[in-house]
Amino acid sequence: MSKNKNPETIALHGGDYRSDPATTAVAVPVYRTTSFQFNDTDHAANLFALKEFGNIYTRMMNPTNDVLEKRVAALEGGLACVSVGSGQAASTFAILNCCQSGDNFISSTDLYGGTVNLFTHTLKKLGIECRYADPSDPSNFEKLIDDKTRCFYAETLPNPYLRVFPIKEVSDIGRKYSIPLIMDNTASPVICKPLEHGAAVVVHSLTKFIGGHGTVIGGCVVDGGNFDWTKDPKRQPLFNEPDASYGGAVWGQVVPQLTGANVSFVVRARVCLLRDLGAPLAPDNAWGIIQGLETVPLRMKQHCSNAQKAVDFLKKHKNVERVIYPSLHEGEVGERSKKYLKGGNGALVGIEVKGGVEAGKKFIESLKMFYHVANIGDARSLAIHPATTTHSQLTEEELLAAGVTPGYVRLSIGIEHPDDIIADLEQALGASGKPNLKAVS
């Protein structure tokens, strides 16, 4: 489907799926199969040699997943997509598709705690170094580049700071050195299009807003098709040196020749990393995410509208010390919200409850409608205390660098009626401001 279609239309019709070719079913079927019958030995050989593309084994591709992948790629304005078992797998694949032992990459300091743990500890054990740059000044990324730097990584709308990343500014720096920018756009589907601002790759935790119902886990990597992987062969060796695991294929050359499209990144991720690491998205989960994908443009409008109303209420409440939301940032950071977010500022809201940790705990435990869970992007409203949960693996210094203070509470505003959301916040904040009689006694 044409890229100039609106998100509401792409979410339902993207990827050119009209009906199932075998049954003419309009709804996407779930193909619960491990394997696919080859027409003959030549057909099998051609598929394995990448002389033609098609289904071989569900670890690497599946017709249900294919529809999801094409729709997400279209929604982001990319050329191709590969789905994987989780958002964390998507981040891992994106880095491993650029870096090998001895290489480094540069990441924004504003990250989900689990990603920090992956980058700082797990990838380090594989010989890959993560260097952290404060995105408040885009030039910080350039200062950390050396001849082994393979990519940049950042989140569009990271929590807890909720300061929008300078996508074009950092992308422009990277492209001078043939370094691609990988953007995690999990928290801002529809309202931000990183590929339009120079990002080369987008990753999603499909578990969150795109899935949208807290029922299915999944992730994906989207290839923007806008990055020249062969411009500087020394900078991107994985795309310019023969791959012994695939008959000496040079991915930056062979993929455009075979497909007629600049999708070397996603093809290598599929036929090498999915093949070897085996973290596929199950077809049943792909089907579940498709159901959420069909309504994500509508839900994002409601998420953003409700969040803004909650922010307006929270700013005036006597028991709230501070509200963190993209539109509330001042100066250059505030201008980025206007530049990169269209149609709303997202569903995530941070608050500092007066009274510190104990007041924050009491606030969360007093919520009646909000769920206390480790997730974002659900249709339901959610709340959590990051310092003791999602970011608990970080050191005290890392917590403060990430913006996670002891009293910080993260809210993911759902699509319930805004009056009911505000009523629950109001009664819980009222409870948080009352003295703990048990503690006094």
Secondary structure, DSSP 8 states (H G I E B T S, - for coil): --TTS-HHHHHHHGGG--S-TTT--SS------SB---SSHHHHHHHHTTSS----BTTT--HHHHHHHHHHHHHHT-SEEEEES-HHHHHHHHHHTT--TT-EEEEES---HHHHHIIIIIHHHTT-EEEEE-TTSTHHHHHT--TTEEEEEEESS-TTT-----HHHHHHHHHHTT--EEEE-TT-TTT--GGGGT-SEEEEETTTTTT-SSS---EEEEE-S---TTSSTTT-GGGTS-BGGGTTB-HHHHHHHHHSSS-HHHHHIIIIIIHHH-----HHHHHHHHHHHTTHHHHHHHHHHHHHHHHHHHHT-TTEEEEE-GGG--HHHHHHHHHH--S---SEEEEEETTHHHHHHHHHHH-SSSEE-S--S-SS-EEE-GGGTTTTTS-HHHHHHHT--TTEEEEE--SS-HHHHHHHHHHHHHHHTS--HHHH-
